[in-house]
Amino acid sequence: MEPGLERWAYGALWAALAGSLALRAARRALGPGRGLVLPLALLAGLQSLCRACLPLPLGLALAAAAACLLLWRASPRRLLPVASRAVLVTGLHSAFAGCDSGFGQATAQHLDAMGFRVFASVLDPQGPGAQELRRSCSPSLTLLQMDLTKPEDIKHVLQHIQAHTNSTGDLPFPCLAAYGTSKAALSLLMDTFRSELQPWGVKVSLVLPGYYKTGTTCNPAFWNQQKQRLVASLPQELLQAYGEDYVEEINRQFIQFMKVAAEDLSAVVNSITDGLLAANPAVRYYPGQGLGLMYFIHRYLPYFVQDLFLKGFFINPKLPRALRQGDHNDTKAA
C-alpha cells in the first residue's frame, strides 16, 4: 500500500473527527474538553498500531470504529427537563442519617437549586442539619420528619407527599458483614424493581458510592465508641476466642482507612441527578475513585484475587487469639 494513500486515508479520518467535534462544540453538545485528552491520545496510539500492523482497510475500519466510540462518549447524556418534578430525598447512607447531613443534605441542596420540588426527610426538624437546609434552600423545599426504621413515620410521609403532589452493593468487605448484607439485599431488590416496573415506564438505578466523609462515620471517637460497645456486648467465651486485641486492631484499621475518605460529595450528587434526569440512566453508578475497578475485580476475577485485593487495600483482620499457637496453648493451660 502506498504511504501517500495511507496518510491521506488516516488524515481524512482525523479531519472528519475534528469536524464532528467542532460542530458539537458549536452546538454545545460536547462534554468537558479536558475529558477528551486521554481518549484522543489513545486513538492516536491505536492508529499508530493499525498503520504498523494491519492492512489499510482493516486498520482504517478499526480506527474509524474507535473514533465513533470516542464521539459517542464525548456527547453529554441527554437530560430530561426538571419542569415541575418532585423528589423525596431520604437517608442515602444510613437509615438514621436522613438529610440532616452527608449525601442526603448535599443532594437535597443540589436538586433544590436545579428547580426540583424537594421533600427532604430529617430526624430532627429543629436540628442543625434541618436549619442548614432552611437557610441554604428555597422556600419550596419541604422538611419531613422521618425515621426509616419506623413504619408509622414512612406512612405519614407518603400520605403528605400524595396530598401535595400529583401521584401517578454488594462487595464483601471484611468485618462489615451486616453492612455488606444490607447492600447486597438492596442491590437485588433494585434489580427486581427494575424488571417489574419496566412495563410501566419506570426506570430504576442504583448508586453505589465509595468511601466519603459523611456524618459521624469518619470521626475516630465514633469508632472508639463502637469498639467499646462491641467489647461490652460480646459473650465472654467469644471475646476470649477472638481476643480484645483483635477488636482493637480492627478498630485501628478502620480509623486509618477513614483518613482516605473523600470530602467532596459532588460525584455522588451528580450520579443521583443523572439517574433522575437522564433519558436513559445507567443501571448502576459507581461514584468514587477506583470503585469501578473494585466492582470489576469482585464480579469477574477469581475469589483469591478478590481476597488479596480486599486485604491489601481495605481491612486485613489479624488472626483470632484462639488460632494463634502461643496464645492457644496458654488458654488451654489456664
Residue pairs with C-beta under 8 A, 6 or more apart in sequence:
1 55
1 56
5 56
6 51
6 56
9 56
9 60
10 47
10 51
10 60
10 63
13 47
13 60
13 63
13 64
13 67
16 67
17 43
17 67
17 70
17 71
20 71
21 30
21 36
21 71
21 74
24 30
24 71
24 74
24 75
29 75
29 76
30 74
30 75
30 76
31 73
31 74
31 75
31 76
35 74
36 70
36 74
39 70
39 73
39 74
40 70
42 66
43 63
43 66
43 67
43 70
46 62
46 63
46 66
47 59
47 63
50 58
50 59
50 60
50 62
50 63
51 59
53 59
54 62
77 274
77 278
77 279
77 280
78 278
78 279
78 280
79 274
79 277
79 278
79 279
80 277
80 278
80 279
82 114
82 115
82 116
82 277
84 117
85 116
85 117
85 276
86 116
86 117
86 118
86 119
86 161
86 165
87 111
87 116
87 117
87 118
87 119
87 276
88 119
88 121
88 157
88 161
89 99
89 104
89 107
89 108
89 111
89 118
89 119
89 120
89 121
90 98
90 99
90 104
90 121
90 146
90 148
91 97
91 98
91 99
91 104
91 121
91 148
92 102
92 103
92 104
92 107
92 207
92 268
92 272
93 102
93 103
93 104
93 209
93 212
93 214
93 215
93 217
94 215
94 217
95 147
95 148
95 149
96 123
96 147
96 148
96 149
97 103
97 104
97 123
97 214
97 215
98 104
98 120
98 121
98 122
98 123
98 129
98 146
98 147
98 148
99 105
99 107
99 108
99 120
99 121
99 122
99 129
99 130
99 133
99 143
100 122
100 123
100 124
100 127
100 128
100 129
100 130
100 215
101 129
101 214
101 215
102 212
102 214
102 215
102 265
103 209
103 212
103 214
103 265
103 268
103 269
103 272
104 120
104 121
105 120
105 129
105 132
105 133
106 265
106 266
106 268
106 269
107 268
107 269
107 272
107 273
108 118
108 120
108 133
108 137
108 141
109 133
109 136
109 137
110 269
110 273
111 118
111 272
111 273
111 276
112 118
112 137
112 138
112 140
112 141
113 137
113 138
114 273
116 276
117 140
117 141
117 142
117 165
118 137
118 140
118 141
118 142
119 142
119 144
119 157
119 160
119 161
120 133
120 141
120 142
120 143
120 144
121 144
121 145
121 146
121 148
121 157
122 129
122 130
122 133
122 143
122 144
122 145
122 146
123 145
123 146
123 147
124 130
124 145
125 143
125 145
130 143
133 141
133 143
134 141
134 143
142 160
142 164
144 157
144 160
145 153
146 153
146 154
146 156
146 157
147 153
148 154
169 180
169 183
169 184
169 186
169 187
169 206
169 208
170 180
170 183
170 184
170 187
170 208
170 298
171 180
171 183
171 294
171 295
171 298
171 310
172 180
172 298
172 306
172 310
173 179
173 180
173 310
173 314
173 315
174 310
174 311
174 314
174 315
174 316
174 317
175 250
175 254
175 315
175 317
176 315
183 208
186 206
187 206
187 208
190 204
190 205
190 206
193 204
194 203
194 204
194 283
197 203
197 204
203 280
203 281
205 275
205 281
205 282
205 283
205 284
205 285
206 283
206 284
206 285
207 268
207 271
207 272
207 275
207 284
207 285
207 287
208 284
208 285
208 286
208 291
208 295
209 267
209 268
209 271
209 286
209 287
209 288
209 291
210 262
210 286
210 287
210 288
210 289
210 290
210 291
211 257
211 258
211 260
211 261
211 262
211 288
212 261
212 262
212 263
212 265
212 268
212 288
213 258
213 261
213 262
213 263
214 265
216 222
217 258
218 258
218 261
220 255
220 258
223 251
223 254
223 255
223 258
224 251
224 255
226 251
227 247
227 248
227 250
227 251
230 247
231 239
231 244
231 247
234 242
240 321
240 322
240 331
241 320
241 321
241 322
242 320
242 321
242 322
243 320
243 321
243 322
243 327
245 318
245 321
246 317
246 318
246 320
246 321
249 317
249 318
250 315
250 317
253 315
253 316
254 315
257 314
257 315
262 288
262 289
267 287
267 288
268 287
268 288
270 287
271 285
271 287
272 285
274 281
274 282
274 285
275 281
275 282
275 285
286 292
286 295
294 309
297 305
297 306
297 309
298 306
321 327
321 328
321 331
322 328
322 331
